[in-house]
Amino acid sequence: MKPFNRLTKFVIFFPYYIIHSNIFFGLIFKILFKKFYYKKLIINLNVKNLKLSQYSSFLFKTYELNDRILIEKHINNKNKSVIIGAGLGFIPILTFKKSRNKVMLFEIDKEICDNLTKNLIQNDVSYELHKKNLSIKKEKVEEGFYYKTNNFLANSLYSKEGKKEKFENININQINSFNSYNTLIIDAEGAEEYYINNINILKNIKYLFFELHYDLISKKKIDEIFKRLKFFNFIQRDKCFNSYYFVRK
């Protein structure tokens, strides 16, 4: 299973590098706008590790496009959401605005958490933020470190590019309110494999959104991910590029 066939790759190649990831337009945005505005949301970009070309996606509002489309389409007041990889806060803020329910967030890059917190407060979000990695099993995940790059959007436990940075773990059993949440949203550069492989433990999760990182997970493991979701009665309801929305029957 792949997000794009050859024809699709050819069609989107030039728009991607002209609009979504373009140094020239990124520079224009960084000089003239500085903040990302989407509808009534305001996102500060006071983070060090953000490539200039990435700013182009804020100018043309293609930042987190695939996740944003699914969130806007499917999140409502039925959803109480846990979000893995809070980042700048755009998806958490959008999720809260659509559901009006408190969101629980996890972010292991502590350097971006001040900016994240400012964005959450500025947009009047009700939230619980853990500057830690959410572990499902009792043992530590990946020995407690991740790979930090000069682009925080590419930080990962799995890419093995960049500098090793330690992170703290927190287990679901240490969070009293965890079982009151029914929705899991994952955008954590390969970590979707870990959470889906342990989805049987997350009995409270009925709604699942995740971005699938084909560059970090092998085809064999991807096939196993979808088989596991099917085995535990998760049905695919929607898809946007490499982002998916599943519901447990």
Buried (B, 14 or more C-beta within 10 A) or exposed (E): EEBBEEEEEEEBEEEBEEBBBBBEBBBBBBEEEEEBEBEEBEBBBBBEBBBBBBBBBBBBBBBBBBBBBBBEEBBEEEBBBBBBBBBBBBBBBBBBBBBEBBBBBBBBBEBBBEBBBBBBEBBEBEBBBBBBBBBBEEEBBBEBBBBBBEBBBBBBBBBEEBEEBEBEBBBBEEBEEBEEBBBBBBBBBBBBBBBBBBBEEBEBBBBBBBBBBEEBBEEEEBEBBBEBBEEBEBEEBBBBBBBBBBBBE
